[in-house]
Amino acid sequence: MLYSHHSLTYMRTTPIARKSLLTVCLLLVSTPSVASAQKSGKQQMSLTGPQTREAERRLSDMGYWTGAVDGLLDLASRSALIAFQKWEGRHVTGRLTLNELNAIRTSASPKARESGYEHVEVDVDRQVLLLVNHEGGIRVLPVSTGSDEPFIEDGQTSIAHTPRGRFVVYDKIVGWDGPLGTMYYSNYISGGVAIHGFPSVPTQPASHGCIRIPIFASHEVSKLLELGTIVLVYDKVSFVSGKAWAENPKLREAVLLWNKVVEN
């Protein structure tokens, strides 16, 4: 019932009417956030088999090491997704959502810093490894490099640092290696620093200085990394070209021999 008093208008309501009005107001306020939450949930929900296969195919075509393209988000597929998220600067989750699928659909292949010769690149900032062929084709894996934290080994304190620079693979170990037998198919590039498989490859730097790669790929990577393979390890402030060694095999052989003689 409406009535006028001193030029002001009032609405007299019953308790039931007030409750109904409050409910309507709450619905109007909450509807946008509910819709947003539903949209977010849809973006985060698990994908179908065909969608997973599409993501795997696209990742593989871009050069990420996916393993079999079978619509199953297995260890290799998840590793490829993590490498993609690292390269693109996305939040690294290892979860294939609709958001990630849409990003995969619109992204381009990673580009090596150098091309024209076979070599390996380790991008420390992105925490990925690129296997580069003569034509510039790539295969990309996630890695975990040195944490730059102090650690104690054999009673001595060292810093868990992965050296930057230009190296060659100068020694290789078949199978398990290392003090605790946790390094798999090691490819040594500088002193005790090697590219090797490891049971755990965190999404952040966590090693004692080695370059950890997923263990499922370590055997095949070792076959690709012959003795003398050039390895470039760099970050945003340091890069050394390997073209001089690629163009002068005798120079590369001399570096390989020197490493073997002094056991680096």
N, C-alpha and C positions, 0 to 999 in steps of 0.2 A: 504494500500500500504506500503510495507516494503522498507526501504532504509538504507544504511550504511553511518555513518559519524563519523570519529575518533574512529573506532572500536566499536561503540555503535549502537544498533539496536533499531529503533523506530517504532511504529505503529500509522499511521495517521488514525483517526476514525471520523465519522460524529457524530453530537449530538445524533441522533437516536441510533447509534451503542453504544455510551457510555451509554445511558440510559438503553439499553437492557443488556449490560454487568453488570451494577450496579444492575439491578433487579436479574440477575442470582446469583450474589455474595450474595445479601441479602437473597435469598432463601436458598443458601447453608449454610449460617450462622445460619438462623433461624430454619431450618428443625429439628435439634436435639431437640431444646427447645420446639418446637411445639409438637413433638412426645412425649416428656417427659410430657408436660402439658396434652396431650390427655390421656396418661397412668395414670397420677395422677387423672384426672377427672373420668376415668373409675373406679379407686380404690375407689373414694369418692361417686360415684353415688348411688342412692337408690337401694336396692335389690328387687328381685322378691318375690312373696308370698312363693314359695317353698324354696327359699334360706333363707328367714326369719324363716320359720318353721324349717329348718335344724339347724339354729343358736339357736333357742329356745330349740330344742330337745337336742342339744349338751350341752348347758348351764345347762339345767335341769339335764341331766345325770351326769354332773360334780358336782351338788349340789347347783347351784345357784337357788334362788327362782324366777321362771319365771311365775308362774300362768299357765293358760291354754296354751298348745302348739297348736296354731291355725293359725300361719302364720301372725299374726297381732302384730306389735310392739306397744303394749299398755303400760300402766304405769308399770305393773309388769314386762313385758319383758325388758323394758328400765331400770328398777331398777336392774334387773339381769345383764344386760350388763354393767351398771356402776360398780356394785360390781366386775365383772370380770376385768374390766379395772383397778380398784383400786388394786385388788389382784396381778395382773400381772405387776403393775407398768407402765401401759400404759397411754397415754394422755386421761384424763377422759372427754369424749364428750357426751356420751349417744347416739351417732349416730352409727347405724349399717351399715358399709360400707364393701366393698369387703376385704379391709385390715383387718378389725375386724373379719369378717367371717373366713378368712384364719388363723388368730391367734387363734380363738376359735377352729378350726378344729385340731390344733396341740398342744393345751395346755392340761395340766393334772388337775385333781381335786385338790382343795385346801386341805391342811392337817392341822388338828388341832394340837395344841401344845401338848395336852394330849388326850389319848383315854382310853377306857375301862369302862367309866362311863358316865352317862348323865350329861351334864353341858352346860354352855354357855361361849363362849370366845369372848372378844371384843379386836380386834387388833387396837390399837389407831393409830399406824403409817399408817396402810393401810386403816383405817376408814371403817372396815367391822365387822360384827357380825356373829359368827358361832354357830349354834345350833348343838350340838354333841350328838349322841345317844350311847347306850352301845357298839354297834359294830364299832363305829368310823365313822358311816355315818354322813354326815353334810348337813345343809341347810344354805346358805349364803345370807346375806342382807347387803346393804350399810348402813352406819350410819353417823351421825354427832355428834361429842363429843364436850367437852368444848373448847372454843376459846382461853383460857388462857389470855383473856383481862379483864380489870376491868369493872364492871357494878354496877349500883346503884339499890337497891331494898329496899323498906321501909325505905329510908333515909340512908341506910348503903351501903358502898362500899365493894364489894367482887371481887374475881378473879374467872372467869369462868373456873374452873378446874375440869376435870374428874379424880377422884382418881384412882390410880393403886393399884392392890392387889387382894385378895381373899375375896369374899363376898357371901352372900346368899340372895335370895329374901325373905324379911321379912314382906312385906306388899304389898297389891294389891288394885287397884281401878278399878272398872268397869265403862266403859264409859269415859266421859270427866272429867278432873281434872286440878288442877293448878290455880295460881292466876288469869290468864286471860281465864281459861277454854280451853286452847289449847293443853293440854296433854291428849292423848287418850290411855286408858287401861294401866295405869302406873304400873310398877313392881319395887318397891323400893328396893335398895341394900345397900345404905349408906346415912344416913340422908335424905336430900331431893333429892338425886340423884336417878333417876329411868331410866329404859329402857321403853320408851313409844313411841307411834305413835305421829307424828307431821305433820301439813299441809305442812311444808317445810323441806326438808332434803338436805341441800347444799352438794356439793361434798367435802367441806373442813370443819374443825372444826368450829362450829358457835353457839353452845348452851351455856347455862349458867353453864353447868356441867353435865347435863343429857345426856343420850345416845339416840338420836333420831333415830327412824326407820320409814320406809315408812308407812303411815297411813293405806294402804290397807292390810298390813300384821299384824297390831298390835293386832287385836282381836285373831287371831289364835296363834300368839306368846304368848299372855297372857295365853291362855289355856295350852300351852306347859310348861310355866314357873310356876310350882306349888310353893307354899311356901316351902322354904328350898332348892330350886334349887341353885346349886353352880354356881357362875359367876366369871370368871377370866378376869380381865382387865389388859392389859399389853402393853408395848411398847418395843422398841429395847434394852432398858437398864434395864428393870424391869420385872420380872415374878415370881409369887408365885404359886406353885403347889396346886391343890385342892384334890389330891389323899388321903391325910390323912383324910379329912372330908368325902370323898366318902367311904373309908374303915371303918370308925368309925361313924355310924349314930348317936350315942349318942352325939358325939362331935359336929356334925353339928346341932343337935337339941338344944344343949346348946347355940351355937352361935345364932341360930334363936330366942330362948327365951330371951337371953340377949338383942338383938336388939329390941325386942318388949317391954321389960321392960323399957329400957332407951329411947325408941323411937329414938334410934340412933341419 
